[in-house]
């Protein structure tokens, strides 16, 4: 009889996942952060051109509707924040189409939380507390956390200026370091250049046996983060890395409804130019921001990847009971 029915991960890792989830919930319980649950399906979806999504047809009467599996619970959670929920967190499934590999499964588990009244540095301190606690519980304490601004770490590893885009300099770097495909792939798009060079020439060196936080991202990579009031060339964004693995992405959250609507429209236009599947912006989020999102900071952390690091597993499939290819 074939053994393909068996789970991909060990029973010990199932127990470790359960322990990790319990510790996370206890962490937020002690801080009076409310656990919430939001829908996995929505009438709208994120507009980010770099994200592919799943859709399904809901045979409603009298009209059939297209629904989307969430790529993140962010929009629904922000609607709760605008309704006065206070600080909240959620552990849930998220879905991204076309993502498969050592660090990717199209269905994955996210921890996402928002702290009302927290600046981004305050949130970074809390992130550090949570990650350190999880590793201490496994008797695998991490070395001291590293914190770098994006500009500093990008300059250190590439010699390029992340904030002031010089196309010729970037092309010279790509040719010198044997990645000529970047010239074609990125053309004159500053954001694409940063994504490509950071992932290939910076990220692999971040966080050796320690948590590394990279903050103050260039404004062309604003996503849902707000512009820094004292420096409009950067946004209040942080990403987390351990042993070169990206674990999380957080923001000082954008609260300006008009700016958010503009960003959605700009991303929809890019999707149309690139002939990507049509994306419907979340008008409910715009309406919630119009009413008023409280000043807050938030982050999403991929728990499957975090479990990989905790257990020193080489692949995300090793920490999932049934990866998509065997589900």
C-alpha positions in Angstrom: 0.0 0.0 0.0 1.3 3.5 -0.8 2.4 5.6 2.1 1.6 8.9 0.4 -1.4 9.4 2.7 0.9 10.0 5.7 1.6 13.6 6.9 4.7 15.3 5.7 5.8 16.5 9.1 6.6 14.4 12.2 4.3 14.0 15.1 6.9 15.9 17.2 6.6 18.9 14.9 2.8 18.8 15.2 3.3 19.0 18.9 5.8 21.8 18.6 3.4 23.8 16.4 0.7 23.4 19.0 3.1 24.6 21.7 4.1 27.6 19.6 0.5 28.6 19.1 -0.3 28.2 22.8 2.7 30.4 23.7 1.7 33.1 21.2 -1.9 33.2 22.7 -0.5 33.4 26.2 1.8 36.2 25.2 -1.1 38.4 23.9 -3.4 37.4 26.7 -1.0 38.8 29.2 -0.9 42.1 27.3 -4.7 42.3 26.9 -4.6 42.1 23.1 -7.9 40.7 21.9 -7.9 37.6 19.6 -10.3 38.1 16.6 -11.4 36.1 13.6 -12.3 37.5 10.2 -13.5 35.8 7.0 -11.2 33.9 4.7 -13.3 34.9 1.7 -14.0 38.5 0.6 -15.7 40.4 -2.2 -12.4 42.3 -2.7 -8.7 41.5 -2.5 -5.3 43.2 -2.3 -4.2 45.1 -5.4 -0.4 44.6 -5.0 0.9 43.6 -8.5 3.4 41.2 -6.9 0.7 39.1 -5.3 -1.4 36.5 -7.1 -4.7 35.4 -5.6 -7.3 32.6 -5.7 -10.9 33.3 -6.6 -14.0 31.2 -6.5 -17.6 31.6 -7.8 -20.3 32.0 -5.2 -23.6 30.9 -6.7 -25.7 33.4 -4.8 -29.4 33.9 -5.8 -30.1 35.7 -8.0 -26.6 36.8 -9.1 -23.4 34.8 -9.1 -20.6 36.5 -7.3 -16.8 36.3 -7.5 -15.2 35.9 -4.1 -11.5 35.9 -3.2 -9.4 34.0 -0.7 -7.6 36.5 1.5 -3.9 37.0 1.0 -3.9 38.6 4.4 -6.5 39.4 7.0 -5.3 43.0 7.1 -8.2 44.8 5.6 -10.8 43.1 7.7 -8.8 43.7 10.9 -8.4 47.4 10.1 -12.2 47.6 9.8 -12.4 46.2 13.3 -9.8 48.8 14.5 -11.8 51.6 13.0 -14.9 50.2 14.8 -13.1 50.6 18.1 -11.8 47.1 18.8 -8.6 48.3 20.4 -5.4 46.2 20.0 -6.1 42.9 18.2 -4.4 39.8 16.9 -5.3 36.9 14.7 -3.9 33.4 13.8 -5.3 32.3 10.5 -4.8 30.9 7.1 -3.9 33.0 4.1 -3.6 32.1 0.4 -1.3 33.2 -2.4 -1.5 31.7 -5.8 1.6 30.5 -7.7 3.8 30.4 -4.6 5.5 27.1 -4.1 9.0 26.1 -3.1 11.3 25.6 -0.1 9.8 28.7 1.7 6.4 28.8 0.1 3.1 27.0 0.2 0.0 28.5 -1.4 -1.9 28.0 1.8 0.0 29.1 4.9 -0.5 30.3 8.5 -0.2 33.9 9.5 0.0 35.7 12.9 -1.1 39.3 12.4 -1.4 41.9 15.1 -2.1 45.6 15.5 -1.2 47.7 18.5 -3.3 50.9 18.9 -1.2 53.9 20.1 2.1 52.1 19.3 4.8 53.7 17.2 6.8 51.4 14.9 9.8 51.3 17.3 7.4 50.3 20.1 6.0 47.5 17.9 9.6 46.4 17.0 10.4 46.1 20.7 7.3 43.9 21.2 8.2 41.7 18.2 11.6 41.2 19.7 10.0 40.1 23.0 7.8 37.5 21.3 10.4 36.0 19.1 13.0 35.8 22.0 10.4 34.2 24.2 9.5 31.5 21.6 13.2 30.6 21.2 13.9 30.5 24.9 11.0 28.1 25.4 12.8 25.7 23.0 16.2 26.2 24.8 17.5 27.8 21.6 18.2 31.4 22.6 19.1 33.8 19.8 22.1 36.1 19.7 21.4 39.8 20.2 18.9 41.3 17.8 20.3 43.4 14.9 18.5 46.6 13.6 19.5 48.2 10.4 18.0 50.9 8.2 17.3 49.8 4.7 19.6 52.3 3.2 22.5 51.4 5.5 22.3 47.6 4.9 21.6 47.9 1.2 24.7 50.2 0.8 26.8 47.8 2.9 26.2 44.8 0.7 25.8 46.4 -2.8 27.5 49.8 -2.6 24.4 51.4 -4.1 22.2 54.2 -2.9 18.7 52.7 -2.1 17.0 56.1 -2.0 18.4 57.9 -5.0 18.0 55.6 -8.1 20.8 55.8 -10.6 19.9 53.5 -13.5 23.4 53.3 -14.9 24.9 52.5 -11.5 22.4 49.7 -10.9 23.0 48.3 -14.4 26.8 48.3 -13.8 26.3 46.5 -10.5 24.1 43.9 -12.1 26.7 43.2 -14.9 29.6 43.1 -12.5 28.0 40.7 -10.1 26.7 38.3 -12.8 23.0 39.0 -12.7 22.5 40.6 -16.1 18.8 39.4 -16.1 18.0 42.2 -13.7 18.5 44.8 -16.4 15.7 43.2 -18.5 13.5 42.2 -15.6 13.6 45.5 -13.8 14.1 48.0 -16.6 13.9 51.5 -15.0 11.6 50.5 -12.2 13.4 51.5 -9.0 11.1 49.3 -6.8 11.8 46.2 -8.9 15.5 46.8 -8.8 15.4 47.1 -5.0 13.3 43.9 -4.6 15.6 41.9 -6.9 19.0 43.1 -5.5 17.8 42.9 -1.9 16.5 39.4 -2.2 19.6 38.1 -4.0 22.5 40.1 -2.5 21.4 41.3 0.9 18.7 39.1 2.5 20.8 35.8 2.5 23.3 37.5 5.0 20.7 38.8 7.4 20.2 37.5 10.9 22.7 34.7 11.4 21.3 32.8 14.5 19.6 36.1 15.5 16.6 38.3 14.7 17.4 41.0 12.2 15.0 44.0 11.7 15.4 46.1 8.6 13.4 49.4 8.8 12.9 52.7 7.0 12.1 51.3 3.6 12.4 53.5 0.5 9.1 55.4 -0.3 8.8 53.5 -3.6 8.1 50.4 -1.5 5.5 52.0 0.6 2.8 49.3 0.4 0.4 50.0 3.3 2.9 52.0 5.4 2.8 55.7 6.1 5.5 58.1 5.0 7.8 59.2 7.8 6.8 62.8 8.8 10.5 63.9 9.1 11.8 62.1 6.0 9.4 61.7 3.0 12.0 59.6 1.2 11.2 56.6 3.5 8.2 54.9 5.0 7.5 53.4 8.4 8.1 49.7 7.4 10.0 46.9 9.0 10.9 43.4 7.8 12.1 40.5 10.0 14.8 38.0 9.1 16.5 35.0 10.8 19.3 33.1 9.0 18.4 34.9 5.7 14.7 33.8 5.9 12.1 36.5 5.7 9.6 36.0 8.5 7.4 39.1 8.7 6.5 42.5 7.3 5.1 45.4 9.5 4.1 49.0 9.2 3.4 52.2 11.0 -0.1 51.9 9.4 -1.4 54.4 6.8 -4.5 56.1 8.1 -5.1 58.5 5.2 -8.1 57.3 3.2 -7.4 59.5 0.1 -3.7 58.3 0.0 -4.8 54.7 0.4 -7.4 55.0 -2.4 -4.7 56.5 -4.6 -2.3 53.7 -3.9 -5.0 51.1 -4.7 -5.8 52.9 -8.0 -2.1 53.1 -8.9 -1.6 49.4 -8.3 -4.7 48.5 -10.3 -3.3 50.5 -13.2 0.0 48.6 -13.0 -1.9 45.3 -13.0 -3.7 46.4 -16.1 -0.5 47.4 -17.8 1.1 44.1 -17.0 -2.0 42.1 -18.1 -2.4 40.6 -14.6 -5.7 39.3 -13.4 -8.2 42.0 -12.5 -8.1 43.1 -8.8 -11.0 44.7 -7.0 -10.0 47.3 -4.4 -11.5 47.0 -0.9 -14.0 50.0 -0.7 -14.9 48.9 2.8 -11.4 49.6 3.9 -11.4 53.1 2.3 -14.7 53.8 4.1 -13.3 52.6 7.4 -10.2 54.8 7.0 -12.5 57.7 6.1 -14.3 57.3 9.4 -11.0 57.1 11.1 -8.4 54.4 11.8 -6.6 55.0 15.2 -2.9 55.6 15.1 -1.4 52.1 15.2 1.3 49.8 14.1 0.9 46.2 12.9 2.8 43.2 11.5 2.2 39.8 9.9 4.5 36.9 10.6 4.6 33.7 8.7 4.2 31.0 11.4 5.2 28.1 9.1 8.5 29.8 8.3 9.0 30.6 12.0 8.4 27.0 12.9 11.0 26.0 10.2 13.6 28.2 12.0 12.6 27.0 15.5 12.9 23.3 14.4 15.8 23.8 12.1 13.8 22.2 9.3 15.1 22.7 5.7 11.8 23.1 4.0 8.3 24.4 4.7 6.9 21.1 3.7 8.7 19.6 6.7 6.5 21.6 9.2 3.1 21.2 7.4 0.9 18.2 8.1 -0.2 18.2 4.4 1.5 20.6 1.9 -0.7 21.5 -1.0 0.9 19.0 -3.3 -0.2 16.1 -1.0 -3.4 17.6 0.4 
